[in-house]
Amino acid sequence: MLKTIADFKPFAHVTYVNLRNTLSTGTDYKTWWANELHPTEKGFDLVTNRFVEVLYTLP
């Protein structure tokens, strides 16, 4: 749904960053997740890197 909103012409200045599957939910989840909502410091590093990747693609 959020990606769809970012695709509307009035929101052409908005970029959707898909963070799904950025952090593992497997047996090593405690490496990446501090709790159900918040990444660990290592997890935040991965999320930040994903944003940086997208930022470098912008004009």
N, CA, C and O atoms as CSV, one atom per row, in Angstrom:
chain,resi,resn,atom,element,x,y,z
A,1,MET,N,N,0.820,-1.177,0.000
A,1,MET,CA,C,0.000,0.000,0.000
A,1,MET,C,C,0.877,1.258,0.000
A,1,MET,O,O,0.592,2.199,-0.742
A,2,LEU,N,N,1.928,1.293,0.810
A,2,LEU,CA,C,2.776,2.482,0.855
A,2,LEU,C,C,3.463,2.735,-0.480
A,2,LEU,O,O,3.576,3.883,-0.911
A,3,LYS,N,N,3.917,1.690,-1.127
A,3,LYS,CA,C,4.549,1.857,-2.430
A,3,LYS,C,C,3.559,2.451,-3.422
A,3,LYS,O,O,3.935,3.293,-4.238
A,4,THR,N,N,2.313,2.032,-3.364
A,4,THR,CA,C,1.285,2.553,-4.263
A,4,THR,C,C,1.109,4.050,-4.070
A,4,THR,O,O,0.974,4.788,-5.045
A,5,ILE,N,N,1.110,4.498,-2.843
A,5,ILE,CA,C,0.974,5.934,-2.556
A,5,ILE,C,C,2.159,6.694,-3.142
A,5,ILE,O,O,1.981,7.752,-3.745
A,6,ALA,N,N,3.362,6.161,-2.967
A,6,ALA,CA,C,4.553,6.825,-3.496
A,6,ALA,C,C,4.531,6.897,-5.017
A,6,ALA,O,O,5.230,7.730,-5.595
A,7,ASP,N,N,3.749,6.050,-5.683
A,7,ASP,CA,C,3.652,6.056,-7.147
A,7,ASP,C,C,2.677,7.103,-7.696
A,7,ASP,O,O,2.677,7.358,-8.900
A,8,PHE,N,N,1.851,7.714,-6.845
A,8,PHE,CA,C,0.916,8.741,-7.307
A,8,PHE,C,C,1.671,10.001,-7.713
A,8,PHE,O,O,2.632,10.403,-7.057
A,9,LYS,N,N,1.227,10.609,-8.791
A,9,LYS,CA,C,1.899,11.793,-9.338
A,9,LYS,C,C,2.124,12.908,-8.300
A,9,LYS,O,O,3.208,13.492,-8.280
A,10,PRO,N,N,1.145,13.224,-7.442
A,10,PRO,CA,C,1.398,14.289,-6.457
A,10,PRO,C,C,2.539,13.965,-5.483
A,10,PRO,O,O,3.069,14.853,-4.814
A,11,PHE,N,N,2.902,12.693,-5.415
A,11,PHE,CA,C,3.961,12.286,-4.501
A,11,PHE,C,C,5.219,11.859,-5.263
A,11,PHE,O,O,5.963,10.993,-4.803
A,12,ALA,N,N,5.448,12.459,-6.409
A,12,ALA,CA,C,6.606,12.105,-7.231
A,12,ALA,C,C,7.925,12.344,-6.491
A,12,ALA,O,O,8.947,11.753,-6.838
A,13,HIS,N,N,7.903,13.196,-5.487
A,13,HIS,CA,C,9.109,13.499,-4.715
A,13,HIS,C,C,9.383,12.447,-3.617
A,13,HIS,O,O,10.402,12.508,-2.930
A,14,VAL,N,N,8.463,11.493,-3.469
A,14,VAL,CA,C,8.578,10.468,-2.423
A,14,VAL,C,C,9.210,9.210,-3.009
A,14,VAL,O,O,8.855,8.778,-4.106
A,15,THR,N,N,10.137,8.634,-2.279
A,15,THR,CA,C,10.758,7.374,-2.688
A,15,THR,C,C,10.435,6.312,-1.647
A,15,THR,O,O,10.662,6.503,-0.452
A,16,TYR,N,N,9.913,5.214,-2.108
A,16,TYR,CA,C,9.585,4.091,-1.233
A,16,TYR,C,C,10.832,3.230,-1.051
A,16,TYR,O,O,11.471,2.842,-2.029
A,17,VAL,N,N,11.173,2.937,0.189
A,17,VAL,CA,C,12.304,2.061,0.497
A,17,VAL,C,C,11.747,0.785,1.108
A,17,VAL,O,O,11.199,0.799,2.211
A,18,ASN,N,N,11.890,-0.307,0.388
A,18,ASN,CA,C,11.390,-1.591,0.855
A,18,ASN,C,C,12.397,-2.194,1.829
A,18,ASN,O,O,13.492,-2.594,1.434
A,19,LEU,N,N,12.023,-2.254,3.090
A,19,LEU,CA,C,12.908,-2.793,4.126
A,19,LEU,C,C,12.550,-4.221,4.515
A,19,LEU,O,O,13.208,-4.826,5.361
A,20,ARG,N,N,11.502,-4.753,3.893
A,20,ARG,CA,C,11.112,-6.129,4.210
A,20,ARG,C,C,12.264,-7.078,3.918
A,20,ARG,O,O,12.979,-6.922,2.928
A,21,ASN,N,N,12.431,-8.042,4.774
A,21,ASN,CA,C,13.479,-9.063,4.658
A,21,ASN,C,C,14.892,-8.502,4.776
A,21,ASN,O,O,15.855,-9.184,4.427
A,22,THR,N,N,15.028,-7.277,5.259
A,22,THR,CA,C,16.358,-6.720,5.490
A,22,THR,C,C,16.999,-7.397,6.692
A,22,THR,O,O,18.191,-7.702,6.685
A,23,LEU,N,N,16.194,-7.628,7.722
A,23,LEU,CA,C,16.686,-8.268,8.933
A,23,LEU,C,C,16.163,-9.694,9.019
A,23,LEU,O,O,15.006,-9.967,8.699
A,24,SER,N,N,17.027,-10.590,9.454
A,24,SER,CA,C,16.663,-11.996,9.558
A,24,SER,C,C,15.625,-12.222,10.651
A,24,SER,O,O,15.634,-11.558,11.687
A,25,THR,N,N,14.743,-13.159,10.400
A,25,THR,CA,C,13.796,-13.600,11.424
A,25,THR,C,C,14.026,-15.076,11.744
A,25,THR,O,O,13.195,-15.722,12.384
A,26,GLY,N,N,15.159,-15.596,11.291
A,26,GLY,CA,C,15.491,-16.996,11.533
A,26,GLY,C,C,16.036,-17.201,12.933
A,26,GLY,O,O,15.787,-16.396,13.831
A,27,THR,N,N,16.768,-18.264,13.112
A,27,THR,CA,C,17.290,-18.613,14.439
A,27,THR,C,C,18.285,-17.579,14.961
A,27,THR,O,O,18.547,-17.530,16.163
A,28,ASP,N,N,18.841,-16.754,14.075
A,28,ASP,CA,C,19.782,-15.709,14.497
A,28,ASP,C,C,19.101,-14.353,14.708
A,28,ASP,O,O,19.765,-13.317,14.725
A,29,TYR,N,N,17.774,-14.367,14.868
A,29,TYR,CA,C,17.025,-13.108,14.957
A,29,TYR,C,C,17.518,-12.188,16.073
A,29,TYR,O,O,17.433,-10.968,15.933
A,30,LYS,N,N,18.023,-12.730,17.165
A,30,LYS,CA,C,18.481,-11.878,18.280
A,30,LYS,C,C,19.704,-11.052,17.904
A,30,LYS,O,O,20.018,-10.071,18.578
A,31,THR,N,N,20.389,-11.433,16.845
A,31,THR,CA,C,21.502,-10.626,16.338
A,31,THR,C,C,20.975,-9.331,15.743
A,31,THR,O,O,21.634,-8.293,15.811
A,32,TRP,N,N,19.794,-9.395,15.164
A,32,TRP,CA,C,19.239,-8.283,14.405
A,32,TRP,C,C,18.112,-7.544,15.125
A,32,TRP,O,O,17.898,-6.361,14.863
A,33,TRP,N,N,17.397,-8.201,16.010
A,33,TRP,CA,C,16.220,-7.616,16.661
A,33,TRP,C,C,16.414,-7.510,18.173
A,33,TRP,O,O,16.744,-8.495,18.833
A,34,ALA,N,N,16.205,-6.296,18.723
A,34,ALA,CA,C,16.257,-6.089,20.171
A,34,ALA,C,C,14.946,-6.537,20.809
A,34,ALA,O,O,14.928,-7.052,21.927
A,35,ASN,N,N,13.834,-6.328,20.069
A,35,ASN,CA,C,12.500,-6.775,20.490
A,35,ASN,C,C,11.637,-6.873,19.241
A,35,ASN,O,O,12.165,-6.833,18.130
A,36,GLU,N,N,10.332,-6.999,19.394
A,36,GLU,CA,C,9.446,-7.192,18.235
A,36,GLU,C,C,9.451,-6.037,17.247
A,36,GLU,O,O,9.109,-6.229,16.080
A,37,LEU,N,N,9.827,-4.854,17.683
A,37,LEU,CA,C,9.733,-3.666,16.832
A,37,LEU,C,C,11.064,-3.014,16.501
A,37,LEU,O,O,11.188,-2.355,15.469
A,38,HIS,N,N,12.045,-3.184,17.346
A,38,HIS,CA,C,13.268,-2.403,17.236
A,38,HIS,C,C,14.488,-3.267,16.916
A,38,HIS,O,O,14.749,-4.266,17.587
A,39,PRO,N,N,15.224,-2.872,15.893
A,39,PRO,CA,C,16.460,-3.586,15.583
A,39,PRO,C,C,17.533,-3.342,16.652
A,39,PRO,O,O,17.460,-2.384,17.421
A,40,THR,N,N,18.510,-4.217,16.678
A,40,THR,CA,C,19.697,-3.997,17.499
A,40,THR,C,C,20.562,-2.963,16.778
A,40,THR,O,O,20.211,-2.521,15.684
A,41,GLU,N,N,21.671,-2.578,17.370
A,41,GLU,CA,C,22.568,-1.634,16.705
A,41,GLU,C,C,23.038,-2.218,15.364
A,41,GLU,O,O,23.097,-1.510,14.360
A,42,LYS,N,N,23.365,-3.495,15.361
A,42,LYS,CA,C,23.780,-4.174,14.134
A,42,LYS,C,C,22.630,-4.182,13.111
A,42,LYS,O,O,22.855,-4.019,11.912
A,43,GLY,N,N,21.414,-4.372,13.596
A,43,GLY,CA,C,20.246,-4.338,12.721
A,43,GLY,C,C,20.019,-2.961,12.124
A,43,GLY,O,O,19.712,-2.835,10.938
A,44,PHE,N,N,20.169,-1.925,12.947
A,44,PHE,CA,C,20.020,-0.558,12.446
A,44,PHE,C,C,21.071,-0.259,11.381
A,44,PHE,O,O,20.797,0.477,10.433
A,45,ASP,N,N,22.268,-0.821,11.526
A,45,ASP,CA,C,23.291,-0.634,10.503
A,45,ASP,C,C,22.823,-1.182,9.158
A,45,ASP,O,O,23.024,-0.542,8.126
A,46,LEU,N,N,22.200,-2.360,9.163
A,46,LEU,CA,C,21.684,-2.928,7.910
A,46,LEU,C,C,20.580,-2.059,7.309
A,46,LEU,O,O,20.547,-1.834,6.100
A,47,VAL,N,N,19.688,-1.580,8.154
A,47,VAL,CA,C,18.595,-0.721,7.678
A,47,VAL,C,C,19.171,0.578,7.099
A,47,VAL,O,O,18.735,1.039,6.044
A,48,THR,N,N,20.135,1.152,7.784
A,48,THR,CA,C,20.776,2.376,7.302
A,48,THR,C,C,21.437,2.141,5.954
A,48,THR,O,O,21.326,2.970,5.051
A,49,ASN,N,N,22.121,1.021,5.816
A,49,ASN,CA,C,22.772,0.709,4.542
A,49,ASN,C,C,21.758,0.599,3.411
A,49,ASN,O,O,22.044,0.986,2.278
A,50,ARG,N,N,20.596,0.082,3.709
A,50,ARG,CA,C,19.547,-0.029,2.684
A,50,ARG,C,C,19.092,1.365,2.228
A,50,ARG,O,O,18.907,1.605,1.035
A,51,PHE,N,N,18.915,2.273,3.186
A,51,PHE,CA,C,18.554,3.653,2.834
A,51,PHE,C,C,19.651,4.301,1.997
A,51,PHE,O,O,19.360,4.986,1.016
A,52,VAL,N,N,20.891,4.093,2.371
A,52,VAL,CA,C,22.025,4.679,1.637
A,52,VAL,C,C,22.032,4.170,0.189
A,52,VAL,O,O,22.238,4.949,-0.741
A,53,GLU,N,N,21.809,2.869,0.001
A,53,GLU,CA,C,21.746,2.305,-1.351
A,53,GLU,C,C,20.714,3.033,-2.202
A,53,GLU,O,O,20.973,3.367,-3.358
A,54,VAL,N,N,19.544,3.275,-1.623
A,54,VAL,CA,C,18.473,3.950,-2.363
A,54,VAL,C,C,18.817,5.423,-2.594
A,54,VAL,O,O,18.555,5.956,-3.673
A,55,LEU,N,N,19.387,6.067,-1.616
A,55,LEU,CA,C,19.752,7.475,-1.767
A,55,LEU,C,C,20.747,7.676,-2.916
A,55,LEU,O,O,20.662,8.668,-3.640
A,56,TYR,N,N,21.674,6.754,-3.084
A,56,TYR,CA,C,22.654,6.876,-4.172
A,56,TYR,C,C,22.023,6.716,-5.547
A,56,TYR,O,O,22.642,7.080,-6.547
A,57,THR,N,N,20.818,6.184,-5.623
A,57,THR,CA,C,20.151,6.046,-6.928
A,57,THR,C,C,19.344,7.274,-7.295
A,57,THR,O,O,18.869,7.383,-8.425
A,58,LEU,N,N,19.178,8.197,-6.367
A,58,LEU,CA,C,18.354,9.379,-6.627
A,58,LEU,C,C,19.154,10.438,-7.387
A,58,LEU,O,O,20.371,10.539,-7.233
A,59,PRO,N,N,18.464,11.217,-8.199
A,59,PRO,CA,C,19.158,12.279,-8.957
A,59,PRO,C,C,19.695,13.377,-8.065
A,59,PRO,O,O,20.298,14.331,-8.555
